[in-house]
Amino acid sequence: MMQTRTWLAAECALLFIAAPLLMRAVMFDHGVPLFWALGPVIAIIAALAFFDPTFGWRAVLLEPMPAGTMRTIVAPFVFAVPVVLLAVWAIVPDHLFNLPRERTRLWAKMLMLYPFTSVFAQEFIYRVFFFHRYGALFAQPAVMIAVSAAAFALSHIVFRNHLAVALTLAGGLLFSWRYWRTRSFSAVWIEHTLWGWLLFTSGLGIYFFANSRNPAWG
């Protein structure tokens, strides 16, 4: 049992600490595109999940949301929208709505593809896979939620700005807590999508483009 826990802890550290640091190095020291840097990590995680006899894909991905969950997702989001927009306007007014204003087609394409590419992969990895495979390492749910959120934030160091890491840490805490409470992939998928749409629409999306040291279109 101790050997299994040690192996799982080492595996978790390799995938969620060492891998993001290595990805950042190969991307910015050697010019490897994000997709190619990310590919091997996703392949390893997919293989671990696929060959895990205790992991039921269909049951996990189709778990329904508990009653009332959608209300608790939408209500704080609706409250946050004007707060985020006012913050962007007050702090970086030139960024407000810059993506829909300046790159409308890219913005529309991102809104359509984002839930089915980025959000799907991230919520599967940092919530579904992480909680299932490494949950036994954490005696307290709060610790598991915090570690999942920290790993999620660390993966965003590839964007090379502190705001991307800070925002994803906050979002990771929310999404990890939500998944712990509901065990519903659809709940965190919807919630993550809404907040991502807000970031890319409000003007904060500029901080989530790779291969640029500074937040600029380039």
N, C-alpha and C positions, 0 to 999 in steps of 0.2 A: 504493500500500500504506500509506504513512504517513498519507494523507488518510483512508483507511478506518479505521485504528486511532484516529486523532484523533476521528473521528465516533463510533465505538463507545465511546470513553472518555467523550465528552461525553454520549452517550445514557445510558450507565450511571450517570453522576453525576446526571443529571436524574431518572432513574427511582428510584434507590436512595438518593440523598441529598436532593435538592431536594424530591421528591414527599413523603416522610415529614414533612419540616419544614413543608411547605405544608399537608398533611393535619392536622397537629397545630394549626396556626394556625386553619384554617377550622372545625375541630371545637370548639375552646375559646374562640376569640374571636368566632365567628359562629354557634355552635350547630348546625353541620351534623352529622347523625348519621354514625357510623363507616361504615355501609354506603354512604352516598352519597358520602362523601369517598374511599372506597376504589374505588368503581366505575370511574371514568375510568382509573385506573392499571391495574387488571386488564384493562380493555378494550384499552388500548394494548399491553400485554404479550401478550395473546391474539392481537391482530392481527399483531404482529411475528413471533410464532411461526407463525401460520397461513400467512402469506405468505412465510415463509422456505423456499426450495426445498431447502435442505440439512437441514431438520428433519423427521424421520420420527416422527410422533406414535405410531403403533402400535409401532414398533420400540423407541422409548424407554420408553414406559409399560409395555410387556410384557416388558422385559428381565428374565430370571430371576435370582434371587439365586445367587451362587456357593455351592458346597457349603460347609457349616459356618457360613454367615453368621448364620442364625437363632440358633445357639448363642452366638455372640459378641454378639448383641443382647440375648438374654434373661439370660445369666449376670450381666453387670454391673448390669442393671436389678434383678434379684432381690436382689442384694447391696445396692443403693442404697435399696430400699424402706424397710427398718427405719431406715437412717441418716437419711433424709428425715423420716420420722415422728418419730423421736427429736428431730431438730433443731427441728421445728415445736413439739413438746410442750415443749421446753426454752426456746425463745425467745419464741414467741407461743402459749402453751397454749390461749388462748381461741379460736384459729383452727382448732385440730385437728379435722378432719372437719366443719367448720362447714357446708359446702355440703350434703353428704348428710344431716346432722342437721337443718338448718334449712330447706332447700329441696330436699327429696328428689326431687320430680318434676322440678324444673329440672335437678338433678344427673344424673338418669337420662336425661333428654332430651339433655343436653349430651354424655354419654358415647356415646350412639347417633349423634348427628349430627356430632360433632367430627371423626372420621376422614374423613368424606365431604365436609365443607365446608372448615373451617379448615385441617386438615392437608394435604388434597389440594392446595388452592390454594397454600399456603405452600411445600410441597416442590416443586411444579412450578415456581414462580417462583424460589425462592432456590437450588435445586439444579439441576433439569433445564434450565430456561431460562437461568439465569445461567451455568452451566458451558458450555453449548453456544454461547451467543451471545458471551460475553465471555472465554472461556477463552484466546483468542489474545492477550489483553492482558497475561497473566501468564506470565512465563518460568518461574517456580517453582510447583509445585503447592501448596506451603505458603502462598504468598502468595495464590493464588486461594482456598484454603480459608479463610484469615483474612479476606479481603475479603468473601467470601460470608457468613461468620458475622457480621461487623461490620454488613453491610447488613441482615441478618435481625434483629439486635439493635436497630438504629436504627429499624426499622419499628415497634418496640414503644414508642417514646417517646410514642405516643398514649395510653398508660395512665398517664403522668405519675408514675411512681415508679421509683426506681433499681433496685429488686429485679427488676422485670419485665425491664429491660434487661440486668441482670447474668445472670439465669437464661437468657435467650434467647441471650446471647452464648456461654455455656457449651454450651447445647444446639446452637446453630448450628455451633460448632466440631466437635462430635460428628457431627452430621448431614452436614455438608459433607465431613468426612473419610470418613464411611461411603460417601457417594455417589462420592467420588473413587476409593475402593478398589473398589467394586462396580459402579458405573454402573447400579445397580438402583433404580428408583423404588419398587418394592414394599418394598425393605429400609428405605429412609429413611421411607417412609410408615408402616410398622409400628413402627419405633423411635420416631418422633415421636409417634405415637398413644399408645404405652405411657407415655412420659414426661409427656405432656399429661394422660392419665388420672390419673397419680399426683399431679400438681400440683393438679388440680381436686378430687381426693378428699381429699388430705392437709390442705388448708386454705390452700395457697398460691394457689389459683385466684382468691382475692379480689383479688389484685394484677393481675389480667388482665381487669378490667372497665373499659370506657371510660366517659368522661363523668363521672368522679368524681376530684376532686383528691386525696382521701385514700382509702385502702383501707377502704371501708365499704359496707354494702349499699345505703344511700341510698333 
